[in-house]
């Protein structure tokens, strides 16, 4: 009976370890996916910033006179 309790305790410890490792792997995968998304859309973001700068035209009263 004592041996069974010891074995159950060790299995529980491994279970928590498996959960922690799975969580760490999933977090790593999510960070890699987010990083690749940022890299993929970087040229589009740069183009949008450039277009915003080009469209930032200030019209003053002197332009109409």
PEVENDA-V305307 format. One record per backbone hydrogen bond with DSSP energy under -1.0 kcal/mol. CO is the residue of the C=O (numbers start at 1). NH is the residue of the N-H. Records with the same first field share a line. If there is no record, write none. Layout:
CO=NH ; NH
//
This chain:
1=5
2=6
3=7
4=8
5=9
6=10
7=11
8=12
9=13
10=14
11=15
12=16
13=17
14=18
15=19
16=20
17=21
18=22
19=23
20=24
21=25
22=26
23=27
24=28
25=29
26=30
27=31
28=32
29=33
30=34
31=35
32=36
33=37
34=38
35=39
36=40
37=41
41=45
42=46
43=47
44=48
45=49
46=50
47=51
48=52
49=53
50=54
51=55
55=57
61=64
//
